């Protein structure tokens, strides 16, 4: 089955059918109605394009590379869903490669796979744990546009990510308006491997937290606000006897360490929803009732957080908008558009989702309150 067969079936020219089946923004001269007729007929007749022949004719693969990293956070899957949808909407096809974060060569292997596939642009999705610049430099040397989504690790490329400063400002402000006067921000104390990945995250969330507290000091009176760090445990393997999944372990341990100090704040802001779920587990085991004894928030709007009990207040990341803007940037560069300054970080604000975990049932105390009962020992 060839394009000529489809053209004869529909009474169209060879060129019209070719453009309908190989759309590019600003280059297709067939109407939307004709394009749909051609696509439906191609499916019915069993047509399958010959990619190698198309590349020889045009010198272009029509592929956008997507290099994803295999850490277990659910948020990555939702980000990937929107990225793939935007790639198809732009008239390209995705070439997806999974980088093994357990190997130092994982990013380099992925970049070499992109070069072998002759991709026209590359998107790094949540790159983590690879401090070397060489994987990105390999692509840039070949004049392939590269964009990072979800983190800012390499200095030579543009990064699109959720605005964590805005998000934690909104969360802190929400808790202060709910009557909280003592707040703790729980964040990662990272090792050298992950420091570059989390540096921007940590700085932004801390800045938003402190800004909201400073602005509210005169409005609400004396506010006690502090930051507590806990060892980042995402790279821990799940082993027999571990009381909780590794992605929840940091929040779980951080909550137990907070409880061991024999006092509770009015509210705890967690770095991510998975941390907040770990903290929720520690509270359950310790007899702490959320939100009666403690208000709790997360970040990311992961599906598990909406279930509870209680459902988790959080900031929803703008995955669709981030994907749209990042793909538009890559396509613009492919088509000869303006190249952004190296290392530019584009932040996109999310939105607050208020749920039961931050709706105070009893009036908060003006001072730190004692925990209801003795907490279990750390695992």
QUISULTA-V196732 format. One line per field, one symbol per residue. psi: psi as a letter, one per 40 degrees, with the letter a starting at -180 (. if undefined). A space follows every 50 residues. Layout:
psi=???
This chain:
psi=hidddddddefiidddddddegiiheeheiidddddddddddddefhhih dddddddeeidehhhhhiifiehddddddddddddddddeeiiihhhhhh eehdedddddddddddefieihhhhfhhegeieddddddddefhhhihhe igdheeiihhiigddddddddddddddeehehihhhiigiiddedddedd dddddddddddddddedddeahhhhihhiihhedehihiheheiideedd dddddddddeefiiidihhididddddddddddddeehhheddhihiahd fiddeedaiiihhihhigddddddddddddddddeeahhiihehhhihia ihhhadeehhdihiieihiiidihiiii.
